[in-house]
Amino acid sequence: MPETLHLLLPDLAATEALAARVAALARPGDAILLEGPLGAGKSAFCRAFLRAAAHNPALEVPSPSFTLVQGYDLPRGPAHHFDLYRLAGPEELEELGWEEAREGIVLVEWPDRLGWLTPPGALHLTLRPDPEGEARHAALRGWDARLAALAGL
């Protein structure tokens, strides 16, 4: 199994399909850390993940860009979607309920702001837009044996 799984996601539907595969494998205590530039598809991935995990394609999933965190009650337990873009560092996470959120699933955009709070064993997902069109390049690492399941191996 490769340490990093590289995937080409040709369109939004492929990104959503990957998010659904990740959601099927996620369990309480997991952290999914999403990296990439603005517009790379991090929020779209999180939206698709949460809808798949909730078994509700119409689930309202607002961006936490301004609230910094949104919570969800899912069939397998709570999930929290964090957008840390406006945070200076990990010191500011306590007031957002980080420790309590870690009991469930956390999806974190801009995880570089986590610093020493970066969870060991997290799934790291980097998304990069393809300059030639709507495709995205995805690189995934972490999750050990579950990474092979994401690759369909």
C-alpha positions as a printed Julia matrix, in Angstrom:
153×3 Matrix{Float64}:
   0.0    0.0     0.0
   1.41   3.44   -0.86
   2.08   5.92    1.96
   0.31   8.57   -0.12
  -2.62   7.84   -2.38
  -2.84  10.15   -5.42
  -6.15  10.5    -7.23
  -7.38  12.6   -10.13
 -10.9   13.84   -9.47
 -12.16  14.97  -12.88
 -15.21  16.86  -11.59
 -17.35  17.73   -8.57
 -19.14  14.38   -8.77
 -15.81  12.56   -8.35
 -14.95  14.73   -5.34
 -18.35  13.95   -3.84
 -17.86  10.22   -4.5
 -14.51  10.29   -2.7
 -16.14  12.12    0.22
 -18.83   9.43    0.41
 -16.15   6.69    0.47
 -14.32   8.49    3.27
 -17.6    8.96    5.19
 -18.32   5.23    4.96
 -14.97   4.47    6.62
 -14.97   7.25    9.24
 -15.65   6.51   12.89
 -15.83   8.51   16.13
 -12.46   9.93   17.1
 -11.35  10.38   13.49
  -9.93  13.62   12.17
  -9.98  14.49    8.48
  -7.61  17.36    7.76
  -8.16  19.2     4.47
  -5.42  21.27    2.9
  -5.23  23.23   -0.31
  -5.62  26.76   -1.63
  -8.84  28.76   -1.6
 -11.25  27.27   -4.12
  -9.63  23.83   -4.11
 -12.83  22.04   -3.09
 -12.32  21.58    0.65
 -15.77  22.85    1.59
 -17.4   20.88   -1.23
 -15.7   17.73    0.07
 -16.9   18.42    3.63
 -20.45  19.1     2.46
 -20.55  15.82    0.52
 -18.96  13.93    3.44
 -21.55  15.2     5.92
 -24.47  14.51    3.59
 -23.23  10.97    2.96
 -22.56  10.32    6.65
 -26.05  11.63    7.52
 -27.65   9.55    4.74
 -29.37  12.79    3.73
 -28.44  14.32    0.34
 -30.5   17.41    1.18
 -28.79  18.09    4.52
 -28.11  21.8     4.92
 -24.35  22.23    5.34
 -23.44  25.89    5.65
 -19.81  26.91    5.43
 -18.24  27.53    8.84
 -16.13  30.37    7.41
 -17.74  32.89    9.75
 -18.93  30.7    12.64
 -15.61  28.76   12.57
 -17.37  25.5    13.5
 -20.64  23.75   12.64
 -21.87  20.68   14.51
 -23.92  17.76   13.17
 -25.66  14.8    14.77
 -24.95  11.81   12.55
 -26.12   8.2    12.87
 -22.64   7.17   14.08
 -22.3   10.09   16.49
 -21.45  13.77   16.38
 -19.33  15.46   13.72
 -17.88  18.96   13.64
 -16.73  20.92   10.6
 -14.05  23.47   11.47
 -12.76  26.25    9.22
  -9.64  27.6    10.91
  -8.65  30.08    8.2
  -9.19  33.1    10.47
  -7.45  31.6    13.52
  -3.93  32.59   14.47
  -3.1   29.28   16.1
  -4.11  26.43   18.41
  -4.56  28.69   21.45
  -7.87  29.88   19.96
  -9.36  26.39   19.59
 -10.32  25.84   23.21
 -13.21  28.29   23.07
 -14.51  26.52   19.94
 -15.02  23.25   21.83
 -12.12  21.38   20.2
 -11.62  18.85   22.99
 -15.32  17.91   23.12
 -15.53  17.74   19.32
 -12.65  15.23   19.22
 -14.96  12.61   20.74
 -16.75  12.51   17.38
 -15.53  13.04   13.83
 -13.84  16.34   13.0
 -13.33  17.76    9.52
 -10.79  20.57    9.58
 -10.09  23.07    6.83
  -6.77  24.92    7.22
  -5.33  22.37    9.68
  -1.96  24.14    9.77
  -3.58  26.32   12.49
  -3.87  23.25   14.76
  -0.18  23.22   15.63
   0.46  20.88   18.56
  -3.24  19.91   18.59
  -2.93  18.07   15.26
  -4.41  14.64   15.97
  -2.08  11.67   15.4
  -3.5    9.14   13.0
  -5.55  11.73   11.1
  -6.43  11.38    7.43
  -4.63  14.18    5.57
  -6.31  15.19    2.32
  -4.68  17.76    0.07
  -6.73  19.1    -2.84
  -5.19  21.07   -5.7
  -7.17  22.49   -8.61
  -6.02  21.51  -12.09
  -5.13  24.7   -13.98
  -6.64  23.27  -17.18
 -10.23  22.75  -15.99
 -12.5   21.67  -13.16
 -10.44  18.62  -12.16
  -8.83  18.32   -8.74
  -5.71  16.45   -7.75
  -6.11  14.71   -4.39
  -3.34  13.35   -2.2
  -4.33  11.3     0.85
  -2.12   9.99    3.61
  -2.76   8.47    7.0
  -5.44   6.04    8.16
  -3.13   3.09    7.54
  -5.23   0.11    6.33
  -8.26   2.28    5.55
  -6.22   4.16    2.94
  -6.11   0.97    0.85
  -9.91   0.75    1.03
 -10.15   4.3    -0.33
  -8.01   3.27   -3.27
 -10.3    0.32   -3.91
  -7.4   -2.09   -3.33
